[in-house]
Every structure is written in C-alpha cells, then in structure tokens.
Amino acid sequence: ETGVTQTPRHLVMGMTNKKSLKCEQHLGHNAMYWYKQSAKKPLELMFVYSLEERVENNSVPSRFSPECPNSSHLFLHLHTLQPEDSALYLCASSHRDRDFDEQFFGPGTRLTVL
Amino acid sequence: RKEVEQDPGPFNVPEGATVAFNCTYSNSASQSFFWYRQDCRKEPKLLMSVYSSGNEDGRFTAQLNRASQYISLLIRDSKLSDSATYLCVVNYGGATNKLIFGTGTLLAVQP
C-alpha cells in the first residue's frame, strides 16, 4: 500500500459506544495529524504528533483520545460521542520542520453518531 | 475575523473561461501558503505552493501579497475536470507545521 490509508471508511456509532479510527502512512514521514471536517466549516486541526510526541492539542474534548505508537500509525479513540461529532475525520502526514513540504491526506472516515 | 477567509462561491463558469479566487489571512507571522483542491467526498490534495515571487504551473498561477495578507489563484482555460473546491491554506510554521484552512471556494465548470 502507498500513501496514507484510513480505516474504517464509514462508521456509525451510538453515543455510548467506544470505537477507534486508524491511520497508517507509508511515506516515511515523521509528523501525523488528525483533522475534523464538518459541513460548511473549514478543516479543523485536532491533534499533531511530531516524532511520535503530541505537540498540539487544539482544545479537543476528552471524548477524543489520540494515540501514536510509532511514526507510521495514528489512532483516534472515540467514546461517549455526541451527534454534533458527526463529521469527516481526516488523517494527514508530512515531514517535520519543512514548511513547504505538503501534508498528504488519507481518504477520511465518515463518522455518524446517532 | 476568520484566520483564513475565502469567498465560498459557487463560481459557475463555462469551459475555457478564466477564473480567479482570492483569499485573505489574518496572521502576519504566517510563513508559507498553499492552494489545495478537494473533490466531492474526497480528501484534500495539494494543488500548488505559493511563493513570494508568484508561481505558475501550467494553467494555474498563484500570487502572494504579504503586505496586504492576500493570496490569489488564477485558472486559465477552465476544464470540466477543474470542478472542485479550492482551499486556501496558511502555515504558521514552527514545530507543529500547523495548517489553517479556509472554508474553500466551490468551482463548477459548465460544458
């Protein structure tokens, strides 16, 4: 596999469920990101991991819990979500400290919270 | 004021037309600038970086005016395949390589 992959592509969950989103990058990057994209809103940065260390937590509620076990994998653990958390969750990766190096995005997980 | 502001459109143009998108950003410390393209129900993909001197890639020209905190994208000879949402993106730099996205401008090229 190449690029950035995300699983699952679609997820429907109830407010009491616990689920995890998975992201994997095959590009040799050392920074990974979670973004949220809601309808009519710009992409919102949620978390940044650089060299496997969380360097940004953009005031995200604690019901979202990221995990970065190594430079190729990133998880987003979800629990007791709210219907307003329904959105497209995008993972991205890049090289750290290279301003013009683009961020490559995965295809996203479309999450619906009932 | 929004950190990155774009006209949401939609811009409906005929094939072959020239179309221009504008974007303003609020943080004067911003260090790098990009245009991303996002097709319907797909992920964003880098279209082009925007350099201080302006840059061109085929039918696409990007310009940056740091004094006015303004970025533009010009598309010449529009194709049907150019139909997408164009996202203006600003990088604040630093250790986190933090990108701030505009809401995007929707372009629909008509036959």
Interface residues (C-beta under 8 A of the other chain):
Chain A: A31 K40 K41 P42 L43 L45 V48 S50 V55 E56 L90 S94 R96 D97 R98 D99 F100 D101 E102 Q103 F105 G106 P107 G108
Chain B: V4 Q31 S32 F34 K42 E43 P44 K45 L46 S49 L87 N91 G93 A95 T96 N97 K98 L99 I100 F101 G102 T103 G104
